[in-house]
Amino acid sequence: MISGAKILRFLLFMSSLLLAGCFFKSDTKPDLHVLQGDVFGSYYIIKYRGDLDPARFQIELDSFFSEFNNEFSTYQKNSIISEFNRSRANSPMKVSIRFIEMLKLAQKFHTDSNGAFDPTLGPVIKLWGFGGGEKKQSPDQKTLSKAMDQVGFQFVQWDEKALTVWKTRDLLQLDINAFAPGWVGDLIGAVLISKGIKHFMVDLSGEILFRGTKEEKVPWVAGIEKPTLKRAESVQIAFQMHDQAISTSGNYRQFFDDHGVKRSHIIDPRTGKPVKHSISSASVIAKTAAEADAWSTTMMVLGTEGIALSEKNGIKVLLLNATKPNLFDEIVSPSMKRFIEAHRL
């Protein structure tokens, strides 16, 4: 499910398992339980310390992943979100409390970003040949304008008490890939906490939630990869992580050349066109993985103009701006600067 809509930049530190953008130490101790596998078209890695039987928890995870796909996978034709996407305008449909929770999260990210984050942008992304689009190309303005008429989270409506949702534009579609991995990480983290687990790391497709410590008095360690074409080539910066989440988005591996013009897969919901700035990656630290996930995409849309907005919303940001091949300037928000000074390795 979770692929195509967004490039995530993480890697594992001192391990042969490569992720994209951020890394964490992979060596384990006897009391550190590890669960990992494939999910949503990507991977998951969960590490925790505590008295929780891994085999039983694995069964719970498999059931949760299946239920989540049945509700939110746009790749499953019979999922709830796919049914919503096929529905006609002003036709309410019954949904779960979790579906409403998803809508409220999406609304928050859309509002807090002043519209720079919009989970209804999928059809426009496909027009440019990304996110499952047939061919990478620049659409003509008439075709683009027609698609943009169906985009806008404001056209999604719901009644929380009645547990119903509807849309006011026939062709509007929802795709939550830009924050679903992080949100799933938060949901799994909440389950671990409910079971008395205080020290864990949950990594869903590169969106990583950290709680507690890896070992007694030994923190988790994360880092940001340099945005180069070759995965896991080198690390830009590394630091300790405690009770935060981290995510990185970038435009340095998904793009196409349009008669000498680089067209990024990062599409601005406000214009329907690829961003033009030279920011190669945006790394975000937030309280929750869903926030980090959504805001890393948002900051790739906004670039440096989003620094003040991120500060207002309590989001720490590090932008890597491409100045020369394999050379990047760090653009750091004030709160991220303070964090790095206190936690850099």
Secondary structure, DSSP 8 states (H G I E B T S, - for coil): ---SS--B----BTSS---SSEE-B----TTEEEEEEEETTEEEEEEEESS--HHHHHHHHHHHHHHHHHHH-TT-TTSHHHHHHHS-TT--EE--HHHHHHHHHHHHHHHHTTTS--TT-HHHHHHTT-TT-SS-----HHHHHHHHTT--GGGEEEETTTTEEEESSTT-----TTTHHHHHHHHHHHHHHHTT--EEEEEETTEEEEES-SBTTB-EEEEEE---SSTT--EEEEEEESS-EEEEEESSSSEEEETTEEEES-EETTTTEE--S-EEEEEEEESSHHHHHHHHHHHHHHGGGGHHHHHHTT-EEEEEEEEETTEEEEEE-HHHHHHHHHHB-
